[in-house]
Amino acid sequence: MNSLQWLHFITSYFLQASLVIGVAWSIERWVHGAQTKTRIWSACYLSLLILLFAGLVLPRLQWLHPWSKVAPKELLAVASIEAVAGQMLLAIWILGAAVMLVRWFLQFLEIRQFIATCPPWDTKTLARITEMASCELLTVHGRKVNFRQSPESYGPFCYQLHQPIVFLPISVVDDADIELRNVLQHELTHLATEHPQQVFWQKLAQVVLWFHPLVWISGQRAGLVREFVCDEAASGNGAATASYLRTLLRLVEQQSSIKHGTLTLGRTSGELKVRARRLVAGPGCGNRSGMAIAPVIVAISAMLASQLWVPTNPLASRRGYYSPWPHWTASILHSVGIAVRDFERFDPNRQIHELMEEDAQSRGDRKRS
């Protein structure tokens, strides 16, 4: 890709991501089922990554050619400005993504070091913990959940890379059985519903689209709906809901630190109010609580958005509805005997030369007149 094509890709990718996030946000607000909400956001972040892949390896549909009636002089000026802008945006994007990756890696190392400082519980305490937890939640994809002791200021939370781990402070373990059962049900539900994997795809999308404000705003919402799932699992009837809300309130007041990449029971007081209102309101009714097709709608919207490209390139070919295949993709296809067009209908360098000649000729005509 040249600098004009990179500018074309980055601006279009921003538009495509905005549309997909907008669709996901609208549908997620309309449905009521918490599990469906999390699937919607998972489909959204996976779609954003697929859009990146498609934009880099597939040709692009060219709906419009707004530069066809622009004078040669203006075309040359626009092409030179966009070439510089494309190089700058690409450099900024790569730098930002690299910073995000380094930051993510350092957070990973910090968490691993933190885990090493958290001792496992003794046999007696572990027996009480496992007795209070649901048996079907103690194993995640064939891996036994590990329980460790965490500092009081961190509160209870869970983490999973290979081994699923639940961290519990002493105050929670020493609490009444109902309090401990609420906390365990919440954290183990995070692991059972694959929320750590969902967080991974979300963070990967945030690395790629670090410059997009909607990605960060939607990330906060996605984190909140994951808490909805665990809240519903940990609270059943009215009495259980009241007990669970008291547990939430106490833990939010005690919690002062949150490790990046972990799933905590208590988050912020603002989110606690939203979660409390949802628990008090009770489950939704009708089709809105289900709507299993909602993630499919998000995926379809991503497929449609992948064909929306901002016509920024003034030198794009006007003789076809599709751009050439990217060089790296065309090379692989050619190596297996599949012929694809990996060139413009005409050489951009030759077009620039022709535009310069047209501009010189028009200036000469004006002088003679």
Residue pairs with C-beta under 8 A, 6 or more apart in sequence:
1 9
1 326
1 327
2 83
2 86
2 348
3 82
3 83
3 84
3 85
3 86
3 87
3 90
4 79
4 82
4 83
4 86
4 312
4 313
4 314
4 315
4 348
5 86
5 313
6 86
6 87
6 89
6 90
7 82
7 85
7 86
7 89
7 312
7 313
8 60
8 86
8 309
8 310
8 312
8 313
8 316
9 55
9 56
10 86
10 89
10 90
10 93
11 310
11 312
12 55
12 60
12 308
12 309
12 310
12 312
13 51
13 52
13 55
13 209
14 211
14 212
15 305
15 308
15 310
16 51
16 55
16 302
16 305
16 306
16 308
17 48
17 51
17 209
17 212
17 214
17 215
18 212
18 214
19 301
19 305
19 308
20 44
20 47
20 48
20 51
20 298
20 301
20 302
20 305
21 44
21 48
21 214
21 215
21 218
22 214
23 297
23 298
23 301
24 40
24 41
24 43
24 44
24 218
24 298
24 301
25 218
25 221
27 40
27 291
27 294
27 297
27 298
28 37
28 40
28 41
28 221
28 225
28 294
30 288
30 291
31 37
31 40
31 284
31 288
31 289
31 290
31 291
31 294
32 283
32 284
32 285
32 288
32 289
33 284
33 288
33 289
33 290
33 291
34 225
34 228
34 229
34 231
34 232
35 193
35 229
36 289
36 290
36 291
36 292
36 294
36 295
37 225
37 228
37 229
38 193
38 195
38 198
38 222
38 225
38 226
38 228
38 229
39 294
39 295
40 294
40 295
40 298
41 198
41 202
41 218
41 221
41 222
41 225
42 198
42 201
42 295
43 295
43 296
43 298
43 299
44 218
44 222
44 298
45 198
45 201
45 202
45 204
45 205
45 222
46 201
47 298
47 299
47 301
47 302
48 205
48 208
48 209
48 215
48 302
49 201
49 204
49 205
49 208
50 302
51 302
51 305
51 306
52 208
54 306
55 306
56 326
57 326
57 328
57 329
58 306
58 325
58 326
58 329
59 322
59 323
59 324
59 325
59 326
60 307
60 309
60 322
60 323
61 307
61 309
61 321
61 322
61 323
62 309
62 311
62 316
62 317
62 320
62 321
62 322
62 323
63 308
63 309
63 311
63 321
64 311
65 311
65 316
65 318
66 311
67 75
67 78
67 311
67 314
67 316
68 318
70 78
70 314
71 359
71 362
72 355
72 356
72 358
72 359
72 362
73 359
73 362
75 314
75 315
75 355
76 352
76 355
76 356
76 359
78 314
79 314
79 315
79 352
82 312
82 313
82 314
92 211
93 211
96 210
96 211
97 207
97 208
97 210
99 210
100 206
100 207
100 210
101 207
104 203
104 207
107 260
107 261
108 261
110 259
110 260
111 159
111 259
111 260
111 261
111 262
114 259
115 148
115 159
115 165
118 148
118 149
118 150
118 167
119 148
119 149
120 126
120 146
120 147
120 148
120 149
121 129
121 147
121 148
121 149
121 168
121 173
125 173
126 147
128 173
128 180
129 147
129 168
129 173
129 180
129 184
130 138
130 147
132 177
132 180
132 181
132 184
133 181
133 184
133 185
133 188
134 184
134 185
134 188
136 192
137 145
137 184
137 185
137 188
137 189
137 191
137 192
138 144
138 145
138 188
139 145
140 160
140 164
140 191
140 192
143 162
143 163
143 164
145 164
145 165
145 166
145 188
145 191
146 163
146 164
146 165
146 166
147 165
147 166
147 167
147 168
148 165
148 166
148 167
148 168
149 167
149 168
149 169
149 170
150 156
150 157
150 167
150 168
150 169
151 169
151 257
152 169
152 170
152 171
152 254
153 254
153 255
153 256
153 257
154 167
154 169
154 255
154 256
154 257
154 258
154 259
154 264
155 169
155 172
155 251
155 254
155 255
155 264
155 265
155 266
156 166
156 167
156 168
156 169
156 172
156 183
156 186
156 187
156 251
156 264
156 265
157 166
157 167
157 187
157 258
157 259
157 262
157 263
157 264
157 265
158 164
158 165
158 166
158 167
158 187
158 188
158 190
158 191
158 196
158 262
158 263
159 165
159 167
159 196
159 259
159 261
159 262
159 263
160 191
160 196
161 196
164 191
164 196
166 184
166 187
166 188
166 191
167 262
168 183
171 254
172 179
172 180
172 183
172 251
173 180
178 243
179 243
179 247
182 234
182 235
182 240
182 243
182 244
182 247
183 234
183 247
183 251
183 265
185 230
185 233
185 234
186 230
186 231
186 233
186 234
186 265
187 230
187 263
187 265
189 229
189 230
189 233
189 234
190 196
190 226
190 230
190 263
193 226
193 229
193 230
195 226
195 229
195 263
196 263
198 222
198 226
199 223
199 261
199 263
202 219
202 222
203 261
205 215
206 215
206 216
206 219
209 215
223 267
224 267
224 271
224 274
224 275
226 263
227 267
227 271
227 275
228 275
228 278
230 265
231 244
231 275
231 278
231 279
232 279
232 283
234 240
234 244
235 241
235 243
235 244
235 245
235 279
241 279
241 280
244 279
245 276
245 279
247 265
248 265
248 266
248 272
248 275
248 276
249 272
251 265
251 266
252 266
252 267
252 268
252 269
252 272
254 266
255 264
255 266
258 264
258 267
266 272
283 289
315 348
315 351
315 352
316 323
316 344
317 323
317 344
317 345
317 346
318 345
319 345
319 346
320 345
324 330
324 341
324 342
324 343
324 344
325 333
325 340
325 341
325 342
326 342
327 342
329 340
330 340
330 341
330 342
331 342
333 339
333 340
334 340
334 342
